[in-house]
Amino acid sequence: MIVSEIMTSNPIAVQPKTTVADAARMMLANHVSGLPVLDENG
């Protein structure tokens, strides 16, 4: 098995300035338990 077979191809990410409430809403709406946090450099 390789990583590409189990990874999420288009993950939802948030920025460091995203509020916890907004991140929680995104997680609930998309049925995920975590979100990567990316700055302008990725």
C-alpha distance matrix in Angstrom:
0.0 3.8 6.9 8.6 6.9 8.4 11.3 14.8 15.9 19.6 20.1 23.7 25.3 28.8 31.2 32.9 36.0 34.5 36.3 34.7 36.2 34.6 31.2 31.6 32.7 29.7 27.3 29.2 29.5 25.8 24.7 22.7 23.3 23.3 23.9 23.4 26.8 27.4 30.7 32.1 30.2 26.8
3.8 0.0 3.8 5.6 5.7 7.5 9.1 12.7 13.4 17.1 17.7 21.3 22.7 26.1 28.4 30.1 33.3 32.0 34.1 32.7 34.4 32.6 29.2 30.0 31.1 28.0 25.9 28.2 28.3 24.5 23.9 21.6 22.3 21.7 21.8 20.8 24.1 24.3 27.4 28.7 26.6 23.3
6.9 3.8 0.0 3.8 5.3 5.6 5.9 9.6 10.6 14.0 14.2 17.8 18.9 22.3 24.6 26.3 29.5 28.2 30.3 29.0 30.8 29.0 25.5 26.5 27.7 24.5 22.5 25.0 25.2 21.5 20.9 18.5 19.1 18.2 18.1 17.0 20.3 20.6 23.8 25.3 23.3 19.9
8.6 5.6 3.8 0.0 3.8 5.5 5.3 8.1 8.0 11.7 12.8 16.6 18.2 21.8 24.2 26.4 29.3 27.9 30.2 29.3 30.7 28.5 25.3 26.5 27.1 23.7 22.2 24.6 24.2 20.4 20.4 18.4 19.7 18.8 18.2 17.3 20.5 20.4 23.6 24.6 22.9 19.5
6.9 5.7 5.3 3.8 0.0 3.8 6.1 8.8 9.4 13.2 14.3 17.9 20.1 23.7 26.5 28.7 31.5 29.7 31.7 30.4 31.5 29.5 26.3 27.0 27.5 24.3 22.4 24.3 23.9 20.2 19.7 18.1 19.6 19.4 19.5 19.2 22.7 23.1 26.5 27.7 26.2 22.7
8.4 7.5 5.6 5.5 3.8 0.0 3.8 6.7 8.9 12.1 12.3 15.7 17.8 21.3 24.2 26.2 29.0 27.0 28.8 27.2 28.3 26.6 23.3 23.7 24.5 21.4 19.2 21.1 21.1 17.4 16.6 14.7 15.9 16.0 16.5 16.6 20.2 21.2 24.7 26.4 25.2 21.5
11.3 9.1 5.9 5.3 6.1 3.8 0.0 3.8 6.1 9.0 8.9 12.5 14.3 17.9 20.6 22.7 25.5 23.7 25.7 24.4 25.7 23.8 20.5 21.4 22.2 18.9 17.0 19.5 19.3 15.6 15.4 13.1 14.4 13.7 13.5 13.2 16.8 17.5 21.0 22.6 21.5 17.8
14.8 12.7 9.6 8.1 8.8 6.7 3.8 0.0 3.8 5.7 5.7 9.2 11.6 15.3 18.4 20.9 23.3 21.2 23.2 22.2 23.1 20.9 17.8 18.8 19.2 15.7 14.3 16.7 16.1 12.4 12.8 10.9 12.9 12.2 11.5 11.7 15.2 15.9 19.4 20.9 20.4 16.6
15.9 13.4 10.6 8.0 9.4 8.9 6.1 3.8 0.0 3.8 6.1 9.7 12.1 15.9 18.7 21.6 23.8 22.0 24.4 23.9 24.8 22.1 19.4 20.9 20.8 17.1 16.5 18.9 17.7 14.1 15.3 13.8 16.1 15.0 13.6 13.2 16.2 16.0 19.2 20.0 19.5 15.9
19.6 17.1 14.0 11.7 13.2 12.1 9.0 5.7 3.8 0.0 3.8 6.6 9.2 12.9 15.7 18.9 20.8 18.8 21.4 21.3 21.9 19.0 16.6 18.4 18.0 14.3 14.3 16.9 15.3 12.1 14.1 12.7 15.3 13.8 11.7 11.5 14.0 13.8 16.8 17.5 17.6 14.1
20.1 17.7 14.2 12.8 14.3 12.3 8.9 5.7 6.1 3.8 0.0 3.8 6.2 10.0 13.1 16.0 18.0 15.9 18.3 17.8 18.8 16.1 13.4 15.2 15.3 11.6 11.3 14.3 13.4 10.2 11.9 9.8 11.9 10.1 7.9 8.0 10.8 11.4 14.8 16.2 16.5 12.8
23.7 21.3 17.8 16.6 17.9 15.7 12.5 9.2 9.7 6.6 3.8 0.0 3.8 7.0 10.5 13.6 15.1 12.6 14.9 14.7 15.4 12.5 10.1 12.2 12.1 8.4 8.8 12.0 11.0 8.5 11.0 9.2 11.2 9.2 6.5 7.4 9.4 10.2 13.4 15.0 16.1 12.8
25.3 22.7 18.9 18.2 20.1 17.8 14.3 11.6 12.1 9.2 6.2 3.8 0.0 3.8 7.0 9.9 11.8 9.9 12.6 12.9 14.3 11.6 9.0 11.9 12.6 9.3 10.0 13.6 13.3 11.4 13.5 11.1 12.1 9.1 5.4 5.0 5.8 6.6 9.8 11.8 13.1 10.0
28.8 26.1 22.3 21.8 23.7 21.3 17.9 15.3 15.9 12.9 10.0 7.0 3.8 0.0 3.8 6.7 8.1 6.2 9.2 10.1 11.8 9.1 7.1 10.7 11.6 9.1 10.4 13.9 13.9 13.0 15.1 12.9 13.3 10.2 6.7 6.4 5.0 6.2 8.4 10.8 12.8 10.6
31.2 28.4 24.6 24.2 26.5 24.2 20.6 18.4 18.7 15.7 13.1 10.5 7.0 3.8 0.0 3.8 5.4 5.4 9.0 10.9 13.1 10.8 9.5 13.2 14.3 12.4 13.9 17.3 17.4 16.7 18.8 16.5 16.5 13.2 9.8 8.5 5.4 5.2 5.6 8.1 10.7 9.4
32.9 30.1 26.3 26.4 28.7 26.2 22.7 20.9 21.6 18.9 16.0 13.6 9.9 6.7 3.8 0.0 3.8 5.6 8.3 10.0 12.9 11.7 10.4 13.8 15.6 14.4 15.4 18.7 19.5 19.1 20.7 18.1 17.3 13.9 11.1 9.7 6.1 6.8 6.4 9.5 11.7 11.1
36.0 33.3 29.5 29.3 31.5 29.0 25.5 23.3 23.8 20.8 18.0 15.1 11.8 8.1 5.4 3.8 0.0 3.8 6.3 9.2 11.5 10.2 10.3 13.6 14.9 14.3 16.0 18.9 19.4 19.7 21.6 19.6 19.0 16.0 13.3 12.7 9.4 9.9 9.0 11.2 14.1 13.9
34.5 32.0 28.2 27.9 29.7 27.0 23.7 21.2 22.0 18.8 15.9 12.6 9.9 6.2 5.4 5.6 3.8 0.0 3.8 6.6 8.3 6.5 6.6 10.1 11.1 10.6 12.5 15.1 15.6 16.2 18.1 16.4 16.1 13.5 11.0 11.4 8.9 10.3 10.7 13.0 15.9 14.8
36.3 34.1 30.3 30.2 31.7 28.8 25.7 23.2 24.4 21.4 18.3 14.9 12.6 9.2 9.0 8.3 6.3 3.8 0.0 3.8 5.3 5.2 6.2 8.6 9.9 10.7 12.3 14.3 15.4 16.6 18.1 16.7 16.0 14.0 12.4 13.6 11.5 13.6 14.1 16.7 19.4 18.3
34.7 32.7 29.0 29.3 30.4 27.2 24.4 22.2 23.9 21.3 17.8 14.7 12.9 10.1 10.9 10.0 9.2 6.6 3.8 0.0 3.8 5.5 5.0 6.0 8.6 9.8 10.4 12.2 14.1 15.2 15.9 14.5 13.2 11.6 11.0 12.9 11.6 14.5 15.8 18.8 21.1 19.5
36.2 34.4 30.8 30.7 31.5 28.3 25.7 23.1 24.8 21.9 18.8 15.4 14.3 11.8 13.1 12.9 11.5 8.3 5.3 3.8 0.0 3.8 5.5 5.1 6.2 8.7 9.9 10.6 12.2 14.2 15.1 14.6 14.0 13.2 12.8 15.3 14.4 17.1 18.5 21.1 23.7 22.0
34.6 32.6 29.0 28.5 29.5 26.6 23.8 20.9 22.1 19.0 16.1 12.5 11.6 9.1 10.8 11.7 10.2 6.5 5.2 5.5 3.8 0.0 3.8 5.4 5.1 6.2 8.6 9.9 10.5 12.2 14.0 13.5 13.7 12.6 11.3 13.6 12.8 15.0 16.4 18.6 21.4 19.6
31.2 29.2 25.5 25.3 26.3 23.3 20.5 17.8 19.4 16.6 13.4 10.1 9.0 7.1 9.5 10.4 10.3 6.6 6.2 5.0 5.5 3.8 0.0 3.8 5.4 5.1 6.2 8.7 9.9 10.6 11.9 10.6 10.4 8.8 7.7 10.2 9.9 12.7 14.8 17.5 19.7 17.5
31.6 30.0 26.5 26.5 27.0 23.7 21.4 18.8 20.9 18.4 15.2 12.2 11.9 10.7 13.2 13.8 13.6 10.1 8.6 6.0 5.1 5.4 3.8 0.0 3.8 5.4 5.0 6.2 8.5 9.9 10.3 9.6 9.1 8.9 9.3 12.6 13.0 16.1 18.4 21.2 23.3 20.9
32.7 31.1 27.7 27.1 27.5 24.5 22.2 19.2 20.8 18.0 15.3 12.1 12.6 11.6 14.3 15.6 14.9 11.1 9.9 8.6 6.2 5.1 5.4 3.8 0.0 3.8 5.4 5.2 6.0 8.5 9.8 10.3 11.2 11.4 11.3 14.5 15.0 17.6 19.7 22.1 24.4 22.0
29.7 28.0 24.5 23.7 24.3 21.4 18.9 15.7 17.1 14.3 11.6 8.4 9.3 9.1 12.4 14.4 14.3 10.6 10.7 9.8 8.7 6.2 5.1 5.4 3.8 0.0 3.8 5.5 5.1 6.0 8.3 8.3 9.9 9.6 8.7 11.8 12.7 15.0 17.5 19.6 21.7 19.1
27.3 25.9 22.5 22.2 22.4 19.2 17.0 14.3 16.5 14.3 11.3 8.8 10.0 10.4 13.9 15.4 16.0 12.5 12.3 10.4 9.9 8.6 6.2 5.0 5.4 3.8 0.0 3.8 5.5 5.3 5.7 5.0 6.2 6.7 7.3 11.0 12.7 15.6 18.5 21.1 22.7 19.7
29.2 28.2 25.0 24.6 24.3 21.1 19.5 16.7 18.9 16.9 14.3 12.0 13.6 13.9 17.3 18.7 18.9 15.1 14.3 12.2 10.6 9.9 8.7 6.2 5.2 5.5 3.8 0.0 3.8 5.5 5.1 6.7 8.1 9.9 11.1 14.8 16.5 19.3 22.1 24.6 26.4 23.5
29.5 28.3 25.2 24.2 23.9 21.1 19.3 16.1 17.7 15.3 13.4 11.0 13.3 13.9 17.4 19.5 19.4 15.6 15.4 14.1 12.2 10.5 9.9 8.5 6.0 5.1 5.5 3.8 0.0 3.8 5.8 8.1 10.7 12.0 12.2 15.6 17.3 19.5 22.2 24.2 26.1 23.2
25.8 24.5 21.5 20.4 20.2 17.4 15.6 12.4 14.1 12.1 10.2 8.5 11.4 13.0 16.7 19.1 19.7 16.2 16.6 15.2 14.2 12.2 10.6 9.9 8.5 6.0 5.3 5.5 3.8 0.0 3.8 5.6 9.0 10.1 10.3 13.5 15.8 17.9 21.0 22.9 24.4 21.2
24.7 23.9 20.9 20.4 19.7 16.6 15.4 12.8 15.3 14.1 11.9 11.0 13.5 15.1 18.8 20.7 21.6 18.1 18.1 15.9 15.1 14.0 11.9 10.3 9.8 8.3 5.7 5.1 5.8 3.8 0.0 3.8 6.9 9.3 10.9 14.4 17.0 19.6 22.9 25.3 26.4 23.1
22.7 21.6 18.5 18.4 18.1 14.7 13.1 10.9 13.8 12.7 9.8 9.2 11.1 12.9 16.5 18.1 19.6 16.4 16.7 14.5 14.6 13.5 10.6 9.6 10.3 8.3 5.0 6.7 8.1 5.6 3.8 0.0 3.8 5.7 7.6 11.0 13.9 16.7 20.2 22.8 23.6 20.2
23.3 22.3 19.1 19.7 19.6 15.9 14.4 12.9 16.1 15.3 11.9 11.2 12.1 13.3 16.5 17.3 19.0 16.1 16.0 13.2 14.0 13.7 10.4 9.1 11.2 9.9 6.2 8.1 10.7 9.0 6.9 3.8 0.0 3.8 7.2 10.5 13.3 16.5 20.0 23.0 23.7 20.4
23.3 21.7 18.2 18.8 19.4 16.0 13.7 12.2 15.0 13.8 10.1 9.2 9.1 10.2 13.2 13.9 16.0 13.5 14.0 11.6 13.2 12.6 8.8 8.9 11.4 9.6 6.7 9.9 12.0 10.1 9.3 5.7 3.8 0.0 3.8 6.9 9.5 12.9 16.3 19.4 20.0 16.9
23.9 21.8 18.1 18.2 19.5 16.5 13.5 11.5 13.6 11.7 7.9 6.5 5.4 6.7 9.8 11.1 13.3 11.0 12.4 11.0 12.8 11.3 7.7 9.3 11.3 8.7 7.3 11.1 12.2 10.3 10.9 7.6 7.2 3.8 0.0 3.8 6.4 9.4 12.9 15.8 16.6 13.4
23.4 20.8 17.0 17.3 19.2 16.6 13.2 11.7 13.2 11.5 8.0 7.4 5.0 6.4 8.5 9.7 12.7 11.4 13.6 12.9 15.3 13.6 10.2 12.6 14.5 11.8 11.0 14.8 15.6 13.5 14.4 11.0 10.5 6.9 3.8 0.0 3.8 6.3 10.0 13.0 13.2 10.0
26.8 24.1 20.3 20.5 22.7 20.2 16.8 15.2 16.2 14.0 10.8 9.4 5.8 5.0 5.4 6.1 9.4 8.9 11.5 11.6 14.4 12.8 9.9 13.0 15.0 12.7 12.7 16.5 17.3 15.8 17.0 13.9 13.3 9.5 6.4 3.8 0.0 3.8 6.9 10.3 11.0 8.6
27.4 24.3 20.6 20.4 23.1 21.2 17.5 15.9 16.0 13.8 11.4 10.2 6.6 6.2 5.2 6.8 9.9 10.3 13.6 14.5 17.1 15.0 12.7 16.1 17.6 15.0 15.6 19.3 19.5 17.9 19.6 16.7 16.5 12.9 9.4 6.3 3.8 0.0 3.8 6.8 7.4 5.0
30.7 27.4 23.8 23.6 26.5 24.7 21.0 19.4 19.2 16.8 14.8 13.4 9.8 8.4 5.6 6.4 9.0 10.7 14.1 15.8 18.5 16.4 14.8 18.4 19.7 17.5 18.5 22.1 22.2 21.0 22.9 20.2 20.0 16.3 12.9 10.0 6.9 3.8 0.0 3.8 5.4 5.3
32.1 28.7 25.3 24.6 27.7 26.4 22.6 20.9 20.0 17.5 16.2 15.0 11.8 10.8 8.1 9.5 11.2 13.0 16.7 18.8 21.1 18.6 17.5 21.2 22.1 19.6 21.1 24.6 24.2 22.9 25.3 22.8 23.0 19.4 15.8 13.0 10.3 6.8 3.8 0.0 3.8 5.5
30.2 26.6 23.3 22.9 26.2 25.2 21.5 20.4 19.5 17.6 16.5 16.1 13.1 12.8 10.7 11.7 14.1 15.9 19.4 21.1 23.7 21.4 19.7 23.3 24.4 21.7 22.7 26.4 26.1 24.4 26.4 23.6 23.7 20.0 16.6 13.2 11.0 7.4 5.4 3.8 0.0 3.8
26.8 23.3 19.9 19.5 22.7 21.5 17.8 16.6 15.9 14.1 12.8 12.8 10.0 10.6 9.4 11.1 13.9 14.8 18.3 19.5 22.0 19.6 17.5 20.9 22.0 19.1 19.7 23.5 23.2 21.2 23.1 20.2 20.4 16.9 13.4 10.0 8.6 5.0 5.3 5.5 3.8 0.0
